[in-house]
Amino acid sequence: MSKYQIITLCGSIKYKKEFFQVQNQLTLAGNIVLMPCFFY
């Protein structure tokens, strides 16, 4: 059993700021976060 929870963020890339805020919170809480990487 994995000791880390893996979370995938999905949604519109127009919410770039929100993606990074949520990613930061979840990562600091001890999760592995996957999200889109094509904002630019």
PyMOL commands that set and color helices and strands:
alter all, ss='L'
color gray80, all
select helices_A, chain A and resi 13-28
alter helices_A, ss='H'
color red, helices_A
select strands_A, chain A and resi 6-8+32-34
alter strands_A, ss='S'
color yellow, strands_A
deselect
rebuild
show_as cartoon
